[in-house]
């Protein structure tokens, strides 16, 4: 009788553990990529460094093209994963209460362990490369520029 009770408990624990893992195991690569990308962009606008850190590969290379209207010149700014986490923690991306992020995520391509995504939001256009690293999708490269302000009457 005791052996049956122990076996029942072990089977029950195994079933509960398997059920807890099932949702993550059933997500497609596209869903996981969107989840990672959402952690990045929503984490930025929320000022949530945990989400930002979770999305980024430690060797992230983020570059942004900034144009200067007065001079016509441009510069390429650089940021690392740790810089992005600190910027996020400092709330540099947080929106004002009357602002909305208007986030659109478009998965452009997925191969075995690499993917490309375009993110459009109220303030930025990001082209993102992700890699499956240590069993999860992480952002390894970002190229961004400021979004165009909405034209009068809507649209971008």
Buried (B, 14 or more C-beta within 10 A) or exposed (E): EEEEEEEEEEEEEEEEEEEEEEEEEEEEBEEBBBBBBBBBBBBBBBBBBEBBBBBBBEEBBBEBEEEEEEEEEEEEEEBBBEEBBBBBBEEEBBBEEEEEBEBEBEBEEBEEEEBBBBBBBBBBBBBBBBBBEEEBBBBBBBBBBEBEEEEEEEEE
